[in-house]
Amino acid sequence: MPQTINIDKQNIPFSEGQSIIEAAEQAGVYIPHLCHKAGYKAHGSCRLCTVTVNGRWVSACTEPAEAHQQVENNTRELQSQRRAIVQLLFAEGNHHCPFCEKSGNCQLQAVAYSLDMHDTHFAHQLPQRSLDASHPDVLLDRDRCIQCELCVRASQEYDKKNVFALSGRGPSTQLIINSESGKLKDSQINKNDEAIKVCPTGALMNRSKPFSIPIGQRQFDKIPIDQQNTCVPDTTEAST
Amino acid sequence: MEIIDKNKGKRIVIDPISRVEGHGKVTLLLDENNRLQEARLHIVEFRGFEKFIEGRPYEEVAVIVQRLCGICPVSHHLAAAKAIDQLVGVNQLSPTAEKIRRLLHYGQVLQSHALHFFYLSSPDLLFGFETDLHRRNIIEVIKDFPDIGRQGIQLRKFGQDIIQAISGKKIHGVVAVPGGINRSLDIPQRDALRAQLPDILKKSKKAVAIARDLYLSNIDIHKNFGFIESSFLSLVDSKGALELYDGNIRIKDKAGKIFKDQLDDNRYFDYIQEEVRSWSYMKFPFLSELGIEKGWYRVGPLARVNNCAFISTPLAEQARKEFIQFHHGLAQAPLAYHWARMIELLHCAEQIENLLQDEDITGNELVVKGCPQEEGIGVIEAPRGTLFHHYKINEEGLIQKANLIVSTTQNNQAMNDSVREVAREYIDGQEITEGALNQIEVAIRAYDPCLSCATHAMGKMPLKVELFDHNGELLDTKIKSSV
């Protein structure tokens, strides 16, 4: 008899060592998230996956699943808090969906839709952030970076290159490149790297086939993210 | 309408101008006897796309710039795409890409022309220029002339259906990519569009008849309404035929004689310049050879139908011949724009029919590669006239400089002159009524201006600041030159 946790009155089986979000994903239960991706070390930074366990607020990506946990996920209060987090992310960066190539494949946008976000609510900070277009095939647009560090982890753990890191504090935090010039062109990045594919927004893009996925065929065009049993958009087609 | 007493005279402001795309106003300065002193069309909104695309990657540009407009985004998308093709070193698209882009363009021109004629202008033409304000709208047209109203809606919808089928959305879709397109039509989509064609062709032909008959029904007034004489500029193909997607420049002078022909549109800066004036965000283009005073010209349907030697599709060519015969070779009346516009609508419907029979539109060869360049220029005939997009990029592919000469901009002087002519005829020395002021808007509407597309004078606006005391005495003036 497998052990179970209870999420929103539904018993969910889990395996030893799984986090709450991993157990939920395995059972097809959607918990909003941005910095989490299956197969990656938990990061716990975006706080979007915050749930309550036996009345205590925890992030579902870092909290181990334990038998008999009573987890609240899809509640009005939690969804409202999550919406506010996403609104802050939009207000802190420069996210212009109408001309962003990632639109329709963007996890940030898809989460915003699923949380019924209609505006940013908070005043736009309009930060001045630099763009790195030095590499012929890879574009880094820091305007769209939400500092989830998925690219940092992917570059270290999957690509074994260590191209990216976060530097600075508070509003000055930005993604930096591990190269002598600090530019992508002098780094070891390659257009097929996992670090690019894993980006949940349009911050890291493969430039070799721009806008090649027609509207209507993008990942979230027809099925909302909360009805897709997946964590991160599959951008393989766009990236190759 | 706002009337401001200024000392002994009056300043009348029509703000906003209604039933046009974008935001503008007209000011009329009258003396104490209602004698007209000055009449101006001002564009009061500012967009600044030329500036804020600087520093963005070139591959985004065709998607960004189409946000200039909600009526003709396809034109900006395609003009930018043509410029970007040059940036990636592609001079010849695959047959599928070229034909899909053309099909999209014809759908765009058709829907825009239908929108303008039936939704925006037909209330004036059907009810009369001075009819009660509350009747001058498409809802009243549908009530009193249901067949005409329905026809306009169906024609526009067909154009939008084409746009949606190709670009994924009716407004602000994406299909053009550097060196080609991201999808062709699938067969069910093509067949669904084909099925609508017999009805659309019939309605398009009828649209020409409606525009012609309305124009002729009151010809003594219509032919002189806002009358001005100008040169005309447009694209034509190598044989001089009407060309909306890709061609060379032809300019006819005000007598109808060809002044320049087969000019390379990629060298537009050799023969077109732009002047900036302090009271409008819209520039004033002119032909360099003729100078500011004499070099202004008109673009759009009237220019294209006047300029071309023939139209390649039979029904539109027949309509063009009748139009040219009536005008003895060259039409100058602004209200003749409507008739010319519907001839183009018919041409688009015929071209769409041709393309929907072509197997290439379902092909798979979508993108061609080339050797990248640092500069690209795309020129297209948008619904409102010739549209120039010009971009320069750096070695990283980021936009360094952008120049957009938008169709409406090129009609700026003509619209101002037509406004002045109508004001002289219907305002000067007369009692001013709302209906009389609508006559001015009718003249502007004839050009189908897209004011939001046309305002890009950032950093070049001359500025004059005047400081008055409480008695209205001028204390100080500061002038910032545009040069």
Interface residues (C-beta under 8 A of the other chain):
Chain A: P98 F99 C100 E101 L131 A133 S134 L139 R207 K209 P210 F211 S212 I213 P214 I215 G216 Q217
Chain B: G55 P57 E59 E60 V63 I64 R67 S167 G168 K169 H172 G173 V174 V175 V177 P178 N182 R183 V367 E396 G397 L398
